[in-house]
Amino acid sequence: MPKPVLPADLAAPLAPATVLVRGGATRSPYEETCEAMFLTSGFVYDSAAAAEAAFAQEGSRYVYSRYRNPTVTMFEERLRLLEGSEACRATASGMAAVFAALACRLRAGQRVVASRALFGSCRYIIADLLPRWGIESVLVDGRDLAAWEAALAPGAALAFCESPSNPTMEIIDLAEVARLTHRAGGIFVVDNVFASPLLQKPLTLGADVVVYSATKHIDGQGRVLGGAILASEKFIREDLGNFYRHTGPSLSPFNAWLLLKGLETLELRVERQSRTAAAIARYLETHPKITRVLYPGLPSHPQYALARRQMKAGGSLVGFDVGGNKEACFRFLDALRLVDISNNLGDSKSLITHPATTTHSRLTPEARAELGISDTLVRFSAGLEAEADLLADIEQALAKV
């Protein structure tokens, strides 16, 4: 059997930087330095009786990579140690993680309360898909605790939010929403992808389940898709277990191996990207052609005080409005020479997108207006390029507006 590189009794007091390099790793009898990649769909047994015992033991032995795989297990364990959760299951994408975390728990006739400021695909699941299965969905202004309280008062099976939200960087009071959700008899699920596990710990603030798109900061190099669900052992085993096993949202071993490599540099990248994003946000706030800047690390952010309580830094993403109209905004985007137009985020390359025509294009104009997603709003994701070069590129592009 593989043996752990990092003994369990040593893992707890270690700093995140050490956990990100060594946490969860196991070595085969070949004593490799780099984590092994187990590209196999199935596993073999010494006898028919051994196969029978393996299936009866429910997880103590690898039987099929749709259920569990050694490389995927290493990624799950490393992320679990970083997050400080009891258990973790990896998924094929971030949306697979969101859907599985909700669908494994919910039943017809139950209620879900969610913040209205959601990524387009998350909003589709909450507002369109779940009601088809007889699940009542209520969307609230996530910044308004009174709205949460009123919506949760009749009872709810689950509450869901993103914080910071995509793309307008709304900050939700996670501790208070967790309290209200638990009082209503439900569990609280938080999409923590914008903050990453380094800048915010929803479980310590009362959340029951945290989900990630590992495609973003965790891989952070535009290579593979992936996702993760972190929660108590009870939730992962009793709620998610059979759903995961039989519906197949599992992560491929190859992607898990790349995500392990991504975790090794996550702290270095997020720290640098957050520093660059903050500098660009400060620059944009003083620019005459920018009418609004949304960045949790700026004192001008409406929930700046809350962000400082919940997050260690403002993060790697900045939202801002370019003065004028959609055509002026497109001229700015098209004039950028270093920053790529892409709907991805959290990448080592700086990326920018126009949410109204991409990630949130399926919302009605009224719904976008309610969320503050104007035709002039762009979402910038800071990469690892030199800060001065990015500022120069943004400056020359704004000069063409």
Secondary structure, 3 states (H helix, E strand, C coil): CCEECCCHHHHCCCCHHHHHHHCCCEECCCCCCCCCCCCCCECCCCCHHHHHHHHHCCCCCCCECCCCCHHHHHHHHHHHHHHCCCEEEEECCHHHHHHHHHHCCCCCCCEEEEECCCCHHHHHHHHHHHHHCCCEEEEECCCCHHHHHHHHCCCCCEEEEECCCCCCCCCCCHHHHHHHHHHCCCEEEEECCCCHHHHCCHHHHCCCEEEEECHHHHHCCCCCCCEEEEECHHHHHHHHHHHHHHHCCCCCHHHHHHHHHHHHCHHHHHHHHHHHHHHHHHHHHCCCCEEEEECCCCCCCCCHHHHHHHCCCCCCEEEEEECCCHHHHHHHHHHCCCCEECCCCCCCCCEEECHHHCCCCCCCHHHHHHHCCCCCEEEEECCCCCHHHHHHHHHHHHCCC
